[in-house]
Amino acid sequence: MGFCYLQAMPTVLRIDGLRVVIYPHDHRPAHVHVWGGRGEAVFFLNCPDGPPELRENRGFDRRRLGRVVEGLAPHLKDLCERWRAIHGDY
């Protein structure tokens, strides 16, 4: 069985059956990758106060993206703290 890079990434949150991931060797500004089904989306966190903002989308419809934003918002403080713990500044 081959190694899957995505499986090695820590899931920091699950929203609507999707994985929210912060890559350890990623770039600023603070953002998360959301994976699931056949899609991936990237959201700027706009730390520390938000709101989460879509940066790019591959495969999710608008309705699903809306649910992701709604799911990220109440966890923004924790996501920003996790980003800072991994990367330092936002």
Steps between C-alpha positions, in 0.01 A plus 500: 500500500632843405548790735226766489628850580154614612475224759820628662348845553331558835127552486427794729122501452223316319211690343208334326711187440796701364855516634646837601880489482786737582815396315813516719725645228253744347523875435334805648242643529321262735269268311352151501445238233164325497491155339221260427324310228648626178571851619754720668458859610738740670376763744692797637433516874556877529635447850431585765150638440392348167281446321624197303524587130511269200834517316449220251263217426528182298185294493265629770169664412396835651266340752772274638745790516245698700468217749879485532525873575222463758687205651837676510375821661429369852842329506698798372677574830617139535606480134701821532667368817587176322643694204710712738625189686619348172616810306548785744338821379191503284 
